[in-house]
Amino acid sequence: MAQIVKRAYKYRFHPTPEQAEELARTFGCARLVYNKALEERTRAYTLEGRRVSYVESSAALTEWKRGDELAFLNDVSSVPLQQALRHLQAAFSNFFAKRAKYPTFKSRKKSRASAEYTRSAFKWRNGTLTLAKTDAPLDIVWSRPLPEGAEPSTVTVSRDSAGRWFVSILVEEQIAPLDPVDTAVGVDAGITALATLSTGEKIVNPRHERADRRKLAKAQRALARKEKGSSNRAKARLKVARIHARIADRRTDFLHKLTTRLVRENQTVVIEDLTVRTMMKNHSLARAISDASWRQMRTMLEYKAAWYGRELLAVDRWFPSSKLCSACGALQEKMPLNVREWECACGAVHDRDVNAAKNILAAGLAER
């Protein structure tokens, strides 16, 4: 049975100079409102032990607009400012529920430049999108069509560090589950092989960051030589950002293709419950782990499995998948990382990663 899900479609667009100026101003105002509200909440929480609600922050925003100092907030659409407060409210809810750390201030240079518009702040007519405070529709590059008859509920506009503009359109869509299949697969995440399957197949890690490492290092050295605040430094920074963007785009594209294939071909996918944040503390492997993007791969598997009626299982991170013989179940005392192939006392010869994937599959199916 088809289910209705909320799905975001992301597109490039090319703003006019007037639109770019208006959106940049909106980004700045939304960031300012978020930071000022965070400051007020922190003061109340630290000095008074009191939690400030969204309603109180919204009332404070109204007062800020009335004052001379922040009167310029009236020049942009009010909706992205209110959405910034809602995002802050969600951040505090996650903090108090112990799902996240305490919210931090947004930086002009490091934070994502974005603004969120709800239905009252944009017009959607005949496939054209016009934002509040702008005089013309956005020039969107429709790389793929929206679902037929889709009506956007939320629009998020952003600009990345490489200077590219994006619009993310959230719509409700009916997704039919895939036809059931009898196959299940265990996935062992790695560095040399991005994923080793219990079938014996190894998906080679493309190592996108390593492929562009020389080009990136050259651009970073050029950036370091430029005088701070100069236009040449700004150009050099943009060049570095574009290389990073190319690496991220290629990585994301590869992971989308891989995860879609795993979900389509298998009814059940079993993975390890890895703590990537902890593993990143190993400075010898941090760069390679970051390039592999295991967390991003898991996130994709989670929502695609939910969409298409598949099952995703996660095995406990302490499960000794590499030390266990998948043939007889014997547990080895030690299994150093440099051992890539080993023989069990029962006579079975194992490839380390394939054996781990088989054990992950068996453990996941046994625990469900």
C-alpha positions, 0 to 999 in steps of 0.5 A: 500500500502506498504511503504519503511521505514528505520529500524534499527536491533540491535544485540549483537556481540563478538569482538576479542581482536584486534577488541575490541581494534580498536573499543575502539580507534575509540570511543575515537577518535570520542568523541575527535573530537566531543568535540574539534569541539564543543569547536571551535564552542562555541568559535566562537559563544561566542566571534564572534557571528559567526556560524561554518558550518559542512564544516568548522569543516571538514576542521579543522579536516583535519588540526588536523590530519596533526599536531603532537599532533593529528596525531593518528586520522589517525590511525582509520577510517575517517568515524566515525570522519566525522559522529561525526561532522555531529551529532554535526551539527544536534545538533546545528541545533536543538538548533538554531531551539529551539528544543533542548538545547545547545550541551554538551561535551561528557564524557568518563564515562557517554556518550554512546561509539559508532561509526557510519560507512557509506557504504564506511567504511564497507563490507557486503558480504554474510551476513557477516559484516567487518568494516574498519580497522578490519581484520575479520568479526564481530561475530554477534549473529543473534537473528533474520534475516535481511529482505531478500535482505536487504543492510545496509546503515549505521552501528553503533557499540556501547558498553554499560556500562555493557561491552556488544557490539552491532551493529545496522544495518540500512536497507530499508524495505517494511512494509505493513499496517495492515488490517483496524479495527473498534476499537479505544482505549483511554490510560491513563498512570499511575504508579500502572497500567502502562496503563488503557484502555477505554475498562476497561482493566488495564495493570499492571505496572511490576515495573522492577526497584522495582523488582531488587531494593534490588539487585541494592542497595546491589551492589551500597553499595559494589561499594561505599566501593571500593577504587577509581581507583582499579580493585575491584572498576571496577568489582563492577561498572560493576556489578551495570551496569549489573543490570541496563542493565537487568532492561532496557532490561526487561522494553523495551521488555515489552513496545514493546509487549504492544505497538505492541498489541495496534497498531495491535488491534486498528485503532486509539490510543489516549493518553495524551500529558504528559510532563514527564520531568516536572513531573520528578521534583516531587521527590516523584514520579520521581523514579516511573515515570522513571520506567514506561517509559511513554516517551519510550512507546509514542515513540514506539506507534508513529513509529509503528502507522506510519509503520502499517497505524494506527492513534495516537492522543494526547490529550492536557495535561490540558484536565481534563480527571479525573474530567470529567464524561464520562457518562454525561459530568459533571466536578467535582471541585476537584479530589485528587489523593487518590480518585480512585473511585467516583460517579457522580451526574447523578448516574454513578460510575466511576473507576478513571483511566477507566473514564479518559481513556474513556474521553481521547478517546472521546476527541481525536476522537472529535478533529481529 
